[in-house]
């Protein structure tokens, strides 16, 4: 038993050492203003790109940031805990992309009362934010709809593979698309909307089910990277690639390859690096007492095989 | 139910248990056929060749995980790490291929070994560290989930440098259009699992341990070692799942995996495997996995909304287990 305890103690101390040696802990003690960023998710490359932008801004403006997010973009409770923990560390500002605005409003109100500045990014934080940096998802989805309609010559049937019915920006990416089509393109019909949780495999199955139900679909619109790559694989497996056109959202190495080969006709990209940068920038400006716009559009672009290597698009496409 | 394995009446009991298994399989097979008929009447193209292949392909990953987890369930244990172990093994294969320059066959074997190793650690935790199976495998779930992200740098690992990789799952070795390799792999592995279950000591002892662990131990069976072997087997099957998953996507997606274990457990339970251990069958598990994938496929074809789909699968899960309990009461 003693031996076992010894091993246990050894393991714990090695772990503590490993954690202690992380470079991040070096500057925890200095006086730089601290900005806590909490994203909607963490594992997806989109968030890593946001993080990259945020870290660049932190360097430029000489502030300290932390960046975290729950593993799943549905874990509301986990995000709330992260927010509470971050607030306990006395940040000068908090930047948050809320999974569920309602569940954080109260906490943010208290934080605001203590003088902590609040910036929303991506899905935002509702009314408590003094500035909100995000892609206008309704606009972005409308841009996707415009391009889809152009490719279909204003006539055809569209199926949609979404990734979430609860996250605001995901909902807007579907709503914005549907609205634009219904308003401006009477000869295009949206025949089915299904959701695959942004899970690549599930989205592939969803796509194949949709094709079985509506064999006459001309185009599939997908609302994020997981949905798009999933649909891409589903179409490949069903042997319908290029026969059914695919429009995506966001980017990844697999998506870029698909777009380059024309198997994905095009996609919308946001500017996640810019979003991270502008979020930290807005927080710094608020801390310095400067005036900041309440909504900062971080932009979106349509990219396809013809323009993806151009200077204004290329840096926005991440792997 | 098999009590120990040394009873003189063993043969008699075996026959009884076999009869029960058959009657059980008849029931779930009945549910399965009725469900298929239901969808077929409403949507005739449900039974089109393409769609049948789609359903079979969709069964592959979950089927492999469910097969593995069934062995653990037979012992009365549970393994909730299979989803994340699957992801971890595929991420490690990807790293081995792209970073360490492993050849393709070696990469595949390496992925399997990673899965089996995680399973062995689960078994070690359960037997030598006295952790309840739920806790041991939950720890493994968290460990592999975290390590997948760390090792991959939170980026998908692409297998594009090995052009044949995607064909492992989506090629067709038999030359029949639509009959994917993944389906063949599932069938072969299911047959192997069936043989392990019915013809080897692992299967026999898994049921014996689940039925009465103490009696099994007292009859001289090295329960701990067999348990470690069974958890390793489960990890190995998760490794198989990882191969199919990453081959279909031609990449290892480090953030996927969570949630797959529940679907695998659901398949095993719908297939009539009691979570108390001691009884169940491999055929049941496979039918359970088929029920789940053909049900979700059918609901999708009928354009049932996603939120309702989940609710319906839940109802079917509850009903399947209820019917099974009633049958046992009456038997």
Boltz contact constraints between the chains, C-beta under 6 A:
constraints:
  - contact:
      token1: [A, 43]
      token2: [B, 149]
      max_distance: 6.0
  - contact:
      token1: [A, 43]
      token2: [B, 154]
      max_distance: 6.0
  - contact:
      token1: [A, 43]
      token2: [B, 255]
      max_distance: 6.0
  - contact:
      token1: [A, 45]
      token2: [B, 155]
      max_distance: 6.0
  - contact:
      token1: [A, 48]
      token2: [B, 154]
      max_distance: 6.0
  - contact:
      token1: [A, 192]
      token2: [B, 303]
      max_distance: 6.0
  - contact:
      token1: [A, 194]
      token2: [B, 306]
      max_distance: 6.0
  - contact:
      token1: [A, 195]
      token2: [B, 306]
      max_distance: 6.0
  - contact:
      token1: [A, 200]
      token2: [B, 249]
      max_distance: 6.0
  - contact:
      token1: [A, 200]
      token2: [B, 253]
      max_distance: 6.0
  - contact:
      token1: [A, 205]
      token2: [B, 58]
      max_distance: 6.0
  - contact:
      token1: [A, 208]
      token2: [B, 54]
      max_distance: 6.0
  - contact:
      token1: [A, 209]
      token2: [B, 297]
      max_distance: 6.0
  - contact:
      token1: [A, 209]
      token2: [B, 300]
      max_distance: 6.0
  - contact:
      token1: [A, 209]
      token2: [B, 301]
      max_distance: 6.0
  - contact:
      token1: [A, 212]
      token2: [B, 45]
      max_distance: 6.0
  - contact:
      token1: [A, 212]
      token2: [B, 51]
      max_distance: 6.0
  - contact:
      token1: [A, 212]
      token2: [B, 301]
      max_distance: 6.0
  - contact:
      token1: [A, 213]
      token2: [B, 301]
      max_distance: 6.0
  - contact:
      token1: [A, 213]
      token2: [B, 303]
      max_distance: 6.0
  - contact:
      token1: [A, 237]
      token2: [B, 170]
      max_distance: 6.0
  - contact:
      token1: [A, 253]
      token2: [B, 158]
      max_distance: 6.0
